[in-house]
């Protein structure tokens, strides 16, 4: 299984609308990626009583695919629309990582 993770790191004067990201952006992400083999989609955001430090990861999303080929095809096909929509909720540039996932139960 392949996991594509998108990280958002805090910067001075950053904007991040976590409600829009969790509700609308994840809905669009699911819609765009399901035709390309999406198995599971998760998002998370930092819980803290203090302001985030520069460079701290404040949010992430994790999309799971059956193979690297599925993941790459999905990113090529859906990437432009997802980048455009992400600009509605943040001015941060995400870092994207591909990982091989092994379950250990």
C-alpha positions in Angstrom: 0.0 0.0 0.0 1.2 3.5 -0.8 0.5 6.6 1.3 0.7 10.1 -0.1 1.0 12.6 2.7 0.7 16.3 2.4 2.2 18.4 5.2 1.6 22.0 6.0 4.3 23.8 8.1 3.6 27.0 10.0 5.2 30.2 8.8 4.9 33.8 10.0 1.7 35.4 8.6 0.3 32.0 7.5 -3.4 31.5 6.9 -5.0 28.1 7.4 -8.8 27.6 7.6 -8.9 24.1 9.2 -12.7 23.9 8.9 -12.7 24.5 5.2 -9.8 22.1 4.8 -11.5 19.3 6.7 -14.9 19.8 5.2 -14.7 21.0 1.7 -11.1 20.3 0.6 -11.3 16.7 1.8 -14.6 16.2 0.1 -13.1 17.4 -3.2 -10.0 15.4 -2.6 -12.1 12.2 -2.1 -14.2 13.0 -5.2 -11.1 13.5 -7.4 -9.0 10.6 -6.1 -11.6 7.8 -5.9 -11.5 7.2 -9.7 -7.8 6.7 -9.4 -7.8 4.0 -6.7 -8.1 5.9 -3.5 -8.5 3.3 -0.6 -8.6 5.7 2.4 -8.4 9.4 3.1 -7.5 11.0 6.4 -6.7 14.5 7.6 -5.5 15.9 10.8 -4.5 19.2 12.4 -2.4 20.3 15.3 -4.0 20.6 18.8 -2.1 22.9 21.0 -2.8 25.6 23.6 0.0 27.8 22.2 0.7 29.3 18.9 2.6 27.0 16.5 6.3 27.4 16.1 7.9 28.3 12.8 8.2 25.1 10.7 5.9 23.1 12.9 3.5 20.8 11.1 0.0 22.2 11.7 -2.0 20.0 9.3 -1.6 16.9 7.1 -3.6 14.7 4.9 -3.0 11.1 4.1 -4.3 9.4 0.9 -3.8 5.6 0.5 -3.5 3.8 -2.8 -2.9 0.2 -3.8 0.3 1.0 -5.8 2.7 3.8 -6.5 1.4 3.8 -10.1 -2.1 4.5 -8.8 -0.8 7.2 -6.5 1.2 8.9 -9.3 -1.6 8.8 -11.8 -4.0 10.3 -9.2 -1.6 13.1 -8.4 -1.1 13.9 -12.1 -4.9 13.9 -12.8 -6.2 15.6 -9.6 -3.2 17.7 -8.6 -4.1 20.9 -10.4 -7.7 21.0 -9.1 -6.6 20.2 -5.6 -3.8 22.9 -5.6 -6.4 25.4 -6.8 -8.8 24.5 -4.1 -6.2 24.5 -1.3 -5.5 28.1 -2.1 -9.0 28.9 -0.8 -8.0 27.8 2.7 -4.3 28.4 3.0 -1.4 30.4 1.7 1.1 27.7 2.8 2.8 25.5 0.3 2.5 21.8 1.2 5.2 19.2 1.3 4.2 16.0 -0.4 5.7 12.6 0.5 5.1 9.1 -0.9 5.6 6.2 1.5 5.3 2.5 1.4 3.0 1.3 4.2 3.3 -2.0 6.0 0.7 -2.9 8.6 1.9 -4.5 11.8 -1.0 -5.9 13.9 
